[in-house]
Amino acid sequence: MHLFLVDQYIALDTISPIIYSLAKREKVSLYNLNLFYNFKNEKVVKFLIKNNVLYHELSDFSKSNLIRIIKIFFLLPKCIICLKIFNIFHKFFYKYYFIFILNEIEDLLIKKKIKTLTVVDDLHIKNLSLISFVCKKLDIPIILVPSGINTIKLQKLNDRYFYLIDYFLSPNYLRGFSKSLLRSIFVKTLGSPRYSDEWLSILEKIYSKKILGDKKKIKIGFFLRIGSPENEKFLLLIKKLKKIKTVKCEIRDKPRDSRPSICGKFYYNKMNSTELIKWADIIMTARPSSIILEVIKKNKIIIVPTYLNPLTKDALIFKCRKILKYDKEDLLLNFVNNFSFNESKKNKTKYSKNFVKKFAGSFNSKSILENYSNFYRKFN
């Protein structure tokens, strides 16, 4: 059996296509180690369960009373706990909580006769170190999958994880590493499973419900990151756009969901990322993100207010000529005010396939999931 561990939604979103592909021929288990989020009701998890994937929550195998006490503490209303104390305690706990469940993870690996263990690079390095110690003792290979594609220029990628794992599955050719490392057995460049044509078509079916909107209004979807430097100014821009009578706005925030939602001031979401992209006429973001690749592959209009975030100027994902970049707010507002559906249909946005290949991998998109399945099958 192959075991996949997730502790955030982004990790689930990243490895779901790999799990789906592998489960066609192998036994696969997915364990959610997030204390506060039960992913069982997520549509993508329901889809995986229907396709022979065994799904478990942390509570299914962890009997630690300390973990239960800590969970109760974190779910107390903010008015009872000093927020500053809460943040300090949570930051410490999130780094080290695997200590309390490590023995149970080890028992799980032994009882289920696990062949490989896969994690996503959002897992805190302290927790990865603990798992690495157990897996090396049991001679179980650890496979690391990046949580997204490289979207910004990097002089050197962070290699601190590499000493703790056996394989790194890269969606595209890494920048910032030597050619000898890229050619080594250690790094496997297999394409992006999350943005492969096969998985995107599956997501279309999973989220097939139509979200109705006023056909006369311009539907703008926003991707933002709560707590980011540009966020407050971005929210002010959204307020201005909402005042335009012909505009309908919906927001998708991109938080790191290690914290319980009750403690956050985000969660404007009515739709997930795929649903928002499907619904919107225009997607707007002020931050580099892998999800832009899905917008590009679906040929939606993308607007980037570059004046809000200097990072956008160096973002590789925004180098595409078809992406509309505005360095002044009045120019952006003018475009939206004068947006014409008829003109948009005539000049439908089409992005370069070669540009997409730089990020999704220069492979036949239909074979990407098969690449991952074949990689895992060699551990039989």
N, C-alpha and C positions, 0 to 999 in steps of 0.2 A: 504493500500500500504506500502511496505517496501522500505526504502530509503538507498542507499549506496553512500557515499561520497569518492572521491579520489582526491588527489592533486599531485600524482607522478605516473609514469608508474609502479613502483614496486607494488604500492597499487592496481592498475588495474589488474596486473598479478596475484596478490595474491587472490583477491576476485572474479575474473571472474567465476571460477568453482562453487562457492557458489551461485552467481547470476543466473547462468545457471540452476542449479538444482532447485532453488526456483521458477524460472519463469515458470516452467512446471505447477505449480498449483496456484501460487499467482501473484498478480500485483507487479512488481518491477521497480523502477526507479534508474538509475545510473547518478549521477551528477559529472562532472569533474570541480573542482575548481582551476585547474592550470591556471594561467594567460597566459602562453606562449605556451602551448602544446594543440593542438586540437587532441584528441584521436579518433575522428570520423572515420578517415581513417585507423585506426589500424584494422587489419584483425579480431582480437578477438572481437573488439567492433562491427564490421559489423555482426559477427556471433551471438552475443548477441541480436542485434537489430532484426535479422531474427527470433530469438527465443523469441519474445514478450517482450523484455526489452526496456523500455523507456529511451532514452539517451539524456542528455542535457549538454551544455557547460555553463560556468559561465556567458557569455554574454547573454544567453537566459533569465536569470531572474534578473541579476544585472544591474541596470541603473546608478550606481555610476560614476559621472564624474571624481572624484578623482582617482578611480581605472583605468580609461582610461588614464588619464594623467601619472600615474605612469607606466603603461604598455608601453607607448610611450617612456618614459625616459629609461626604461630597454632595449628597442630594438634599442637604438641609438648605432652606431658603437663604438667599444672600443677606437678608436683613438680620439673621441670627449670627452669621459669621462675618468677621472683619475681612473685607475682600483682599486686602494686602496679605493678611495671614493665610487666607485660603490659597492665593496664588503661589506663595512660597512653599506651602505644604504640598500642593498639587505638583509643582515642578519637581520637588524632591521625590515624591512618591512615584511619579510617572517614570523616573529614571531607574528606580530600584524595585518596582513591585514584582518583577519576575523572581526575585529571591524567595518570595513567599510561595510560589507555585512551581519552583524548579523541580522538586522531587516528583511532583505529580506529572510534569511534562516528561521527565525521564521514564517514569512508569508507563506512560502512554506510548512512548517510542518503542519500548520493549514489548509490551503486550500486543500492539498492533503490527509488530514486525515491519516497521517503517523502512522503506528503501531510500527515500530522499526527503529532506525537509526544505521547504521553500519559504522565504520571507521577502518582504519588500523593504527597500532602503530607508523608508520612513521609521522603521523600528529603531528605537533609541539604541545607540551603540553599547550602552551598559547592559541592556537586556540581550542584545545580540551576542555579547561576550559570554554571558551565562549559558545561552543555548549552544554556542560554539564549543564551550568546554564539555558539555554533556554529549554532543554529537561526535566529537573527536574521540571521546571515551568509548562510545558505542560503534564507532566506525561508520557513521551515517553522513553522507555528503550534504553540505549546506549549499543551497542555491540562492543567490541574491538577484532580485529583479528590481530595476530602478522604477520609481513611482511615476516617471514621466519621461519625455524626450528632452534632449538638450535644446533649450530655446534661447540661451544667451551665450555670448562669447566667453570662453573660459581659458585662462592661461594654463591652469592645471586643475583637473577634477579632483575632488576629495577622495583619497585612496585609503582612508583610515579603516574602512570596512574590509578591505581586501585581505588583510592578514587573518581574518576570522572565518572566511568562507572558502568553498572549494571551486565554485563556478559563479561567473557574473554573466547574466543573459542580457545583452545590450540590444535595444531596439534599433539603433543606428550606429554608424561608425563614430567612435568616441573621439572627441577633440581634447588634447591636453595630455595624452599618453604616448609613450614611445611606440614605434612600429613593432618592436620586438614583443611588447606586451599585447598589442592588438593581434599579433599572429600566434600568441601562445594558446595552449589548450585551455587555459584558465578563463579567457574571455570568449564568449560565443555571441557573434552578431547575427541575430535571427530575424530581424524586422520587428515592427511594432504590432503586437497582437491586439492591443486596445483599438488601434486605428486601421486595422486590416479591413478590407471590403467585406469579408465574410462576417466578422464580428459586428460591424456597423449595421449590416442588414439584419442580423439577429436582434440587435438593440431596437431597430425599427419595429420588429414584431413584438418584442417584449413591451415596448411603450407605444403600442398601436392606437391607444385611445386618443381621439381627436380633442384638442383643447380649443374650444370655440373662442372667437374674438370678433370684434366689429371689423368687417371687411373694408370699411371706409377709412379705418384708422391705420397709421403706420405702427407696426408692432416692433418695439425695440427691446431686445434682451440684453441685460448687463451682467457681466462677470466681474465680481470685485472680491477683494480680500480684506476682511475685517481686521483692523489693527495695522494695516499697511500705511506707510507715510502719506500716500496720495489719497487715502480713502475718504477723508472728510471733504476734500475738494471735489472728489468724484460724486459724492452724495449730493453736494450742492448743485452740481451740473445736472444730475438726474432730476432734482426738484424743479429746475428751470425747464427741462424737457417735458416734464409732466404737466406744466402749465399750458403747453401747446395743445389746443383742442383736438388736433388731428393725430395726436400721439398716444399710444398705450404702452406703458412700461412694465416690465417684470424683471426682478432681480434674482440672481443666483450667486450667493456668497460662497467663497471657497475657503472655509476655515479648516484648520487642522483639528479634527474632532476628537482629540485625546481628552478634552474637557467635557463634562456633561453640559447639555444644552441649557439647562436651567441656570447655569452660571454665566452664560454668554448673553450679549445683547444683540446677537445676530439672528439668523433664521427668519429671513424675509421670504424664504423659498416656497413657492407654490409648485414648482417643477424642478426636476433634476436637470442635469446639463443637456442630455440628449433631447428631452422634451422641450426645453427652452429653445434650443437650436432649431428644432422642427417647427415650433410655433412662430418664431421671430422672422420679420423681414430684414432686420438689421441687427447685428451683434456688435456691442460696444464693450471694450475693455481697456484698462489703463495699465495692465500688467502682463508680462509674458507668461503664457500658460500653455501646457500641452493640449488643452481642450480646443485651442484655436485650430489645430490640425483637423479636427472633426468639422468645424465650421467651414474650413477651406474645402474639404472633400465633398461637402454638401452645397458648395457654390453659393454661400450666403454672403451678403455684403458685410464687411468688417470695417468698423471705424475705431481708430486709436487716437485719443486725445494726448498726443505726445508731450504737451506742455505740463501735464499733471505728473509725469514720472520720467525722469531722465533715463531710466533703465530701458525704456522702449526704443531708444535710439540705437542701442547696441544689441537689441534682441534679434537673433537670426530669423525667428519665426515671422517677424514683421518686415523682412527685407523684400517680401513679395510685392511686386509693383501694383497689383490689383487692390491691395489693402489701402484704405483711405486713411491718411495720417494728417492730423490737424495740429498746428502749433499755436493756434489762437482759437479761443472759445467762440468768438463771433462768427468765424468762418464755419465752424462746426454747426452752430445753431442755424446759420443761413442754409446749409445743405439740407438739414432736416425740414426746415420750413418750406423749402422749395422741392422736396422729394416728390417725384412723380412715379406712380405705379406703372403707368404705361411706358414711360421712358426706361424704367428699370427692367421691364420684360423684354423690351427691344434690345437693350444692351446687357443681357444677362451675364452676371459675373462668372467667368470661367478661369480657374487657376491652373497654372502650369503643372503638368504631371511630373516633370523633372524636379520641380520645387518640392512637391510632396514626397518624392523618393528620398530626398536628402534627410528627411525626418523619419519617415516610416520604414526606410530600408529599401535598397535597390533590388527588391525581389518581386516576383510575381505575387501580387497581393493575395491571391487565392491560396497560395501555398504557405503563407506565414504561419498559420495555426498548425499546419502539418509539420513545419520545421520544429516547433516546440514539442509536439507530440513525439516525433522521432528522437529528439534529444533525450527525453525522459525514459523512453522505452529501452535505451541502452543499459539502464540500471537493473534490468530483470536478471 
